Amino acid sequence: MVDNFGGLMIYSILSIAAIIFAVLFLLTLTLLHLLKPEYDPKWRMISEYEIGKYGSLMQGAFFAWAASLLLMMIAAWRFVGSVGGIIGWVWFLIIVLALVGAGVFKTNAITDNSTSRDHTIHTLCGSIVILTFPIASTLVANSLLRSPFWEPYTLAVFNFTLLNWLGMIGFFGSIIWSRKKDPSAGRVGPKVLLGWPNRIMVLLYNVWVIVLAVCVIQMMK
């Protein structure tokens, strides 16, 4: 445990900042549902809010998510002791870069079959975040829970790490279910109901960061 007031303050400030940026991401995403109702949340991806008017808000939201995750990883570093935890921690830095990339490079609409450099890079960045966030969170959580300081928070960390997996499975499951229900649905479109699962997934990913930050704040008291 950190044994001086200055150290306690640093970890608490980092964790509070992580929470603020995560909440900022979620509030911005919520606001964009009101500002851009033309993007039906039942089947449109959150990345599409980058397109057109107010697109800079979604770009800023991705940057806020990246900042939140980076700050949380810095705050949690001193508790990451295992090889697996270090691998997960380093991988989260890659995810941070992927989130920045998702903000810098705009995607095309999912109904647009054309390709572009920005769309390709955004798709790659998005895939890294979606597919590997649960893996990295599991590695980091497993390492954190080996520390006696994290023992009181075992249930919360375990449950919210599990929810990351359920969020990702639910997202891909919605695509599989939609196509099975209607074989004519196509790769994407109004009949492929991936929109809300996409939003629930990113909500859970951000809530995981918030939960870890709250744990660190409680630990520093």
N, C-alpha and C positions, 0 to 999 in steps of 0.2 A: 504494500500500500504506500502511496505517496505520503511522506512524513513531514511535509511542511505546507504552510498555508498557501504560499505561492504556487506550489505544484497542484494542490487541490483546486485552486482557482482556475488554473490553466485547463485542466481536464474538464472541469464543470463548464467553462466558457466554450470550449470546443464542442461539447455535447449539446449545450443550449443552442449554439449556432447551427449545429446539424439539424436540430429539431425545427428551427426557424426556416431554414432553407427547404426542408422536406414539406413543411406546411405551406410554404410559399408555392412550391410546385403544385401541390394538391389544390390550393385555392385558385391558382392561375388556370389549371385544367378545368376546374368547375366553372370559372368565369367564361372560358371559351365555349362551353356548351350553350351559354346564353348569347354570346356575341356572334356565334357562327352556327345557328340552328340548321343550316342547310346540310351540315355533315351529320347525318342520322347516326346517333350513337349505337343503334342496334347492329350496324354493319360497317361503319367507318372506323378506321384506326386513329388513335390520338395524334400520330405523326402528321396526319393530313391537315391538322390545324395550322401547320407551318405555311400552308399554301395561301396566297392572296392576302387580303386585308386582315390585320391583327396577327399575321404570321409570326411577327417578331416576339409576340407574347409566348407562343409555344416554344420558340427557340430559347427564349429566356428561361422558360420552365425547365427545359432540358439542362441548361447550365446550372439552375438552382438545384436540381436533383444531383448533378455531378458534384457540386459543392457540398451538399449534405452528406453524400457518401464518403467523400474525401475527408471531411472533418471528422466523421464518425470513425473512420479507419485510423486516423491519427490518434484520436482519443483512446481507441481500443488497443493500440499497438503494444503497450507495455504488458498486456495480459495474454498476448498471443505467443505461446511458447513452443508448440509442437511444429514439426515439419509441415504437416498438413495445414495447420493454421497459417503458417507463413506463406505457403503456396496460395491459400485462399485469399490472404491479405494482399499479396502481390497481384493476384488475378483481379481483385476489386479495383486496383489502380488501373488495370486495363479496361475494366468496365467504366470507370470514371472517364477515361479517354474516349471510349465508345459513346458515352452520353454527350460529351462535348462535340464529338463528330456528328452525332444525330442532330445537334442544335445548329452546327455550322452548315451542314449539307442538307438541303431540303429534299424531301421525298416527292415523288409524283403521286397524284391521286391513284388509289388502287384500281380505278376504272381505266386508267391510262396505261396502255400496253407499251408505250414508247420507252426507250432507255436513255439515260443520261449519266454523266459521271457522278453528279451530285446524288441522283437516285440510287445508283449502285453502291456508293460509299455509305449513304444513309441506311440502306438495307443491310449491309454488312454490319454496321454499328448496332443497328436494332437487333439483329440476330444474336450478336454477342451478348447484349443485355438480357434479352428474353430467355435464351437457352442456357446461359451460364450463371445467372444471378443465384438460382437455387443451389447450384453446386458450390459456388464460392461461399455462400452464406452458411452452408452445412459445414464446410471445412473450418471456417472461422468460429462458428458457434461451438463446434465440437472441441476446439482448442480453448475457447474461453471457459467452457464449463469444466475444464480440468483444473482451473484455478479455484482455490478455496474462497476467494473473494466473490466469485460468481455463483456459489452454491445456493444462496437464497433466491436466485433468479432463474434457476434451472428450468422450472416449468414454463415460465413466460418465454424464455429464449427458445426452448424446444418447440413449443406450440407455434410460435410465429415463424420459426424456420420451416416447420412442416407446412404451414400455410403458403410459404413461397412455392413449394412444390405443387401444392394443390392449385394454386393460381395458374402456374404454367400448364399443368395438365388440363385444367379447365379450359384454358385458351385454345390449346390444340384440339382438345376434345370437342369444343364447339364447332370447329371447322370440320372435323370428321363426321360429327353428328349431322350437321347441316347438309353435307354432301350425300350422306347415306339416306337421309330423309327425302332429299330431292336430287337425284342423279344429274338433273339438268341445271343445277345451281351454278356450275362452273367453278373456276379457281377462286374467284372472289366475286362479290356483288351483293345485291339486296337480299338474296336467299341464303347467303353464307353469314350466319349471325355471330360474327366474331367480335363485334364492337364492345358490348358490355363486358364479356370475359377479358378483353384486352384492357379495359379500364380497371376492372377488379384486380387483375394481375399487377398492374403498376401501382395500384393503391396498396396492395399487400407488400410489395417490394419496399415501398416507402415507409409503411408502418413498421416493418422490421427494423429499419434504421432508427426510427423514433423510439421503438422499444429498447433497443440497445443503448441509445443515448440516455433515456430515462434511468436505465439500470446504472450507468456510469455516474450520473448525477447523484443517485441515491447512495452509491458506494462512496462518493467523495464527501458525504456529510459527516 
